[in-house]
Amino acid sequence: MNYLIFWIFGFGTLWAGLTLFDDEVLLIVSMLVGSGLVLMGLLSSPLKLQIGIEVVFVASLFYVCMECVERGNS
């Protein structure tokens, strides 16, 4: 269950970075730290949850790529 703690801290850091900081350096650092914590949470989560999240990411990435292809054809 430690992956939930990483996710809470990671998404909390991402939220705090986007809402509290106006300085670009602090924003970039908070995004990197938050992304690292979310990634640590993903790596420490159970295998079934990892596979489910990866399937969702691949499907969403495929949708974005198809949108880009459609825009390039018009």
PENOR-V635239 format. One record per residue. N is the residue number from 1. RES is the residue in one small letter. PHI is phi in radians with two decimals (* if undefined). OMEGA is omega in whole degrees, 0 to 359 (NA if undefined). NEAR is the number of other C-alpha atoms within 8 Angstrom. Layout:
N	RES	PHI	OMEGA	NEAR
N	RES	PHI	OMEGA	NEAR
This chain:
1	m	*	180	5
2	n	-1.21	178	8
3	y	-1.13	177	12
4	l	-1.16	178	8
5	i	-1.15	177	9
6	f	-1.06	180	12
7	w	-1.16	179	12
8	i	-1.11	178	8
9	f	-1.15	181	11
10	g	-1.16	180	14
11	f	-1.20	175	11
12	g	-1.13	178	9
13	t	-1.17	177	12
14	l	-1.10	179	12
15	w	-1.11	181	8
16	a	-1.09	179	10
17	g	-1.10	181	12
18	l	-1.31	186	8
19	t	-1.73	188	6
20	l	-1.74	189	6
21	f	-1.78	174	10
22	d	-1.81	180	6
23	d	-1.31	185	6
24	e	-1.13	183	7
25	v	-1.15	178	6
26	l	-1.12	179	10
27	l	-1.13	180	12
28	i	-1.13	180	8
29	v	-1.13	180	8
30	s	-1.17	177	12
31	m	-1.17	179	11
32	l	-1.17	180	8
33	v	-1.16	179	10
34	g	-1.09	178	14
35	s	-1.14	177	11
36	g	-1.11	179	9
37	l	-1.18	177	12
38	v	-1.14	177	13
39	l	-1.14	176	8
40	m	-1.10	176	10
41	g	-1.14	178	14
42	l	-1.16	181	10
43	l	-1.19	181	8
44	s	-1.66	180	8
45	s	-1.41	179	11
46	p	-1.10	185	6
47	l	-1.06	181	6
48	k	-1.10	178	6
49	l	-1.22	177	8
50	q	-1.06	181	11
51	i	-1.14	178	8
52	g	-1.08	179	8
53	i	-1.16	179	8
54	e	-1.12	177	8
55	v	-1.09	179	8
56	v	-1.12	179	8
57	f	-1.12	180	8
58	v	-1.14	179	8
59	a	-1.12	180	8
60	s	-1.21	177	8
61	l	-1.16	177	8
62	f	-1.07	179	8
63	y	-1.10	179	8
64	v	-1.12	179	8
65	c	-1.12	179	8
66	m	-1.16	176	8
67	e	-1.10	179	8
68	c	-1.14	179	8
69	v	-1.12	179	8
70	e	-1.11	178	8
71	r	-1.21	179	7
72	g	-1.26	181	6
73	n	-1.43	183	5
74	s	-1.65	NA	4
